[in-house]
Amino acid sequence: MHFHLPKAFHGWRELAKEVGIIVLGVLIALSFEQLVQEWRWRIEVRTTRQAFANELAYDALFASERVAVQGCLRDRIKNLSAKLNSTADRWTADPMVIGKARDPIAAGALAMAIPAVYRAPRRPFLSDEWETAKSSGIPDHMSRQDVREFEFLYRGINQLRSFEDEETSLEPQLSFLSFDQTLDPQSRMQLTITLARLDALNSEIALSSEQMLKGLRSMNLKLQMVARGQVRPFEASERQLFNEDTERLGKCVDTRSRI
């Protein structure tokens, strides 16, 4: 049996040539791997960006609704406040008149044992896609401008969610105005304070909604409603929601499109 030993290098030039070939091969392999990674991240960023757009479409719909019903809620607060400051000790029941929703699920959600005196839309503002992307490091591979714009939008969504939580916690404090009763001065004062805070929240929610919608318009995202594998144009969903709000609250709803 014969063993073939590696040939000895004849001088530094031949050694440098062999080493150079090895180094070049390693650099080519690393460069190729880097290109593949960049290609994968580009696909991931493009997919994630559209996922943001699909999620933000629902947030835009809910924000558009809050701007549309701002006048209705403001008028309701104004009427309650005027009545509190003009009537004697005796209070006449004044539940909020809300039309019946066409959607059976929505109608069930609106049904209450104690009639509501004040009720604003309660919508699930979404931010799951953004939180998931942050935890996976995807924003690190997006442009700085995209990251700034998406951060601004989702920060506004978190603020809207916070405002809505406070609004929802205050609404039941007015519920006893749905019944005839006698109100003492202290109760009237406390009710007026609650109405003042609801009035401020209504304005803050509408303003934050308008700012979020303005930011969305500047980004030129493709907004579409995606649910159960089906895609629906944003404008059609907005129009349907406005029609339902008009049926429940009346002609005070501002039905102009915000997107």
C-alpha positions in Angstrom: 0.0 0.0 0.0 1.3 3.4 -1.0 0.6 6.6 0.9 0.6 9.9 -1.0 2.1 12.6 1.3 1.2 16.2 0.6 3.7 17.9 -1.5 5.9 20.3 0.3 5.5 24.0 -0.5 8.3 25.4 -2.6 8.7 28.9 -1.2 6.6 31.5 0.4 4.9 32.5 -2.9 3.3 29.1 -3.3 2.2 29.1 0.4 0.7 32.5 0.0 -1.1 31.4 -3.1 -2.7 28.4 -1.3 -3.7 30.5 1.7 -5.1 33.2 -0.5 -7.3 30.6 -2.3 -8.6 29.4 1.0 -9.3 32.9 2.4 -11.0 33.9 -0.9 -13.2 30.8 -0.7 -14.2 31.6 2.9 -15.0 35.2 2.0 -17.1 34.1 -0.9 -19.0 31.7 1.3 -19.5 34.4 4.0 -20.7 36.9 1.4 -23.1 34.5 -0.1 -24.5 33.7 3.4 -24.9 37.4 4.2 -26.7 37.9 0.9 -29.1 35.1 1.7 -29.7 36.5 5.2 -30.4 40.0 3.7 -32.8 38.5 1.2 -34.6 36.6 3.9 -34.9 39.8 6.1 -36.2 41.8 3.1 -39.0 39.2 2.6 -39.7 39.2 6.4 -39.8 43.0 6.5 -42.2 43.2 3.5 -44.5 40.6 5.0 -44.4 42.2 8.4 -45.1 45.7 7.0 -48.2 44.4 5.3 -49.2 42.7 8.6 -48.9 46.1 10.2 -51.1 47.6 7.5 -53.8 44.9 8.0 -53.8 45.5 11.8 -53.8 49.2 11.5 -56.8 49.1 9.1 -58.9 48.0 12.1 -57.4 50.7 14.3 -58.1 53.3 11.6 -61.7 52.1 11.3 -62.2 52.5 15.1 -60.4 55.9 15.1 -62.5 57.1 12.2 -65.6 56.1 14.1 -64.6 58.1 17.2 -64.1 61.2 15.1 -67.5 60.6 13.5 -69.5 60.2 16.7 -67.6 63.0 18.7 -70.4 65.5 18.1 -73.1 63.0 19.2 -71.3 62.3 22.5 -70.6 66.0 23.1 -74.3 66.9 22.6 -75.3 64.2 25.0 -72.9 65.4 27.7 -74.1 69.0 27.1 -77.7 68.0 27.5 -77.1 66.1 30.7 -75.1 68.9 32.2 -77.7 71.5 31.3 -80.4 69.4 32.9 -78.4 68.8 36.1 -78.0 72.6 36.5 -81.5 73.6 35.7 -83.8 71.1 37.4 -84.9 71.1 41.1 -84.1 68.3 43.5 -86.3 65.9 41.6 -84.6 64.2 38.7 -86.6 62.7 35.8 -85.1 59.5 34.3 -83.0 60.2 31.2 -81.5 57.1 29.7 -79.6 57.4 26.5 -81.6 56.6 23.4 -79.7 54.0 21.4 -81.1 52.3 18.3 -81.0 48.6 18.0 -77.9 47.2 16.3 -78.5 45.0 13.2 -75.7 42.6 14.1 -77.0 40.0 16.6 -73.7 39.9 18.4 -73.6 43.7 18.7 -77.2 43.8 19.8 -76.4 41.4 22.6 -73.5 43.5 23.7 -75.7 46.6 23.8 -78.4 44.9 25.8 -78.1 45.9 29.5 -80.3 45.3 32.6 -79.8 49.0 33.6 -80.2 51.4 30.7 -77.1 53.4 29.9 -77.1 57.2 30.4 -73.9 57.6 28.4 -72.2 55.1 26.1 -69.3 55.7 23.8 -68.2 53.1 21.2 -65.9 50.5 22.8 -63.6 49.0 20.3 -60.5 46.7 20.6 -57.7 48.8 19.3 -55.0 46.4 18.1 -51.2 46.3 18.5 -50.3 42.6 18.6 -48.4 42.6 15.3 -46.2 45.5 16.4 -45.4 43.9 19.8 -44.6 40.6 18.1 -42.3 42.2 15.6 -40.4 44.1 18.3 -39.8 40.9 20.3 -38.4 39.2 17.1 -36.1 42.1 16.2 -37.7 42.8 12.8 -37.7 46.6 13.3 -33.9 46.5 13.4 -34.0 45.6 9.7 -36.5 48.3 8.7 -35.7 51.8 7.6 -35.4 54.4 10.3 -38.3 56.4 8.9 -40.6 53.3 8.8 -39.7 52.5 12.5 -40.4 56.1 13.6 -43.7 56.3 11.7 -44.9 52.9 13.0 -43.8 53.8 16.6 -45.8 57.0 16.4 -48.9 55.2 15.2 -48.8 52.4 17.8 -48.0 54.9 20.6 -51.2 56.7 19.6 -53.1 53.4 19.7 -51.9 52.6 23.2 -53.0 56.1 24.3 -56.4 55.6 22.7 -56.7 52.3 24.5 -55.9 54.0 27.8 -58.4 56.8 27.2 -61.1 54.2 26.4 -60.4 52.3 29.6 -60.9 55.4 31.7 -64.0 56.3 29.7 -65.5 52.9 30.2 -64.8 53.0 34.0 -66.6 56.4 34.3 -69.8 55.6 32.3 -71.4 53.4 35.0 -71.1 56.3 37.5 -74.0 58.0 35.6 -76.2 54.9 35.5 -78.5 55.9 38.3 -79.7 58.9 36.2 -81.7 56.3 34.2 -84.3 56.3 37.0 -86.6 58.9 38.6 -85.2 60.1 41.9 -84.1 62.9 44.1 -80.6 64.4 43.7 -78.9 66.2 46.5 -76.4 69.0 45.8 -73.4 66.8 46.5 -74.6 64.2 44.0 -75.1 66.9 41.3 -71.6 68.2 41.9 -70.1 64.8 41.5 -72.1 64.0 38.4 -71.0 67.3 36.9 -67.3 66.4 37.6 -67.8 63.0 35.9 -69.4 64.6 32.9 -66.6 67.1 32.6 -64.0 64.3 32.5 -66.1 62.4 29.9 -66.2 65.5 27.9 -62.5 65.9 28.0 -61.9 62.2 27.1 -64.3 62.5 24.2 -62.2 65.4 22.8 -58.9 63.7 23.5 -59.9 60.5 21.9 -61.1 62.3 18.8 -57.9 64.4 18.6 -55.7 61.4 19.0 -57.7 59.5 16.4 -57.3 62.4 13.9 -53.6 62.5 14.5 -53.3 58.7 14.0 -55.3 58.9 10.8 -53.2 61.7 9.5 -50.1 59.7 10.1 -51.6 56.7 8.3 -52.5 58.8 5.3 -48.9 60.1 5.0 -47.5 56.5 4.9 -49.6 55.4 1.9 -50.2 52.0 3.4 -52.6 49.6 1.6 -55.4 49.4 4.2 -57.8 46.4 3.8 -59.9 44.5 6.2 -58.7 40.9 6.5 -60.8 38.4 8.4 -61.3 34.6 8.2 -59.2 34.6 5.0 -61.5 37.2 3.3 -60.4 40.7 2.2 -62.7 43.7 2.2 -62.0 47.2 1.1 -61.5 49.7 4.0 -64.0 52.2 2.5 -66.8 49.6 2.5 -66.2 48.7 6.2 -66.1 52.4 7.1 -69.3 53.1 5.3 -71.1 50.2 6.9 -69.9 51.2 10.4 -71.1 54.8 9.9 -74.5 53.6 8.7 -74.8 51.4 11.9 -73.8 54.3 14.1 -76.3 56.6 12.4 -79.1 54.0 13.0 -78.1 53.9 16.7 -77.3 57.5 17.4 -79.0 59.5 14.7 -78.0 62.1 12.1 -75.4 63.7 14.5 -72.9 61.1 13.1 -70.4 62.8 10.8 -70.2 60.2 7.9 -67.3 61.8 6.0 -64.5 59.3 5.2 -61.3 59.9 7.1 -58.9 57.8 4.8 
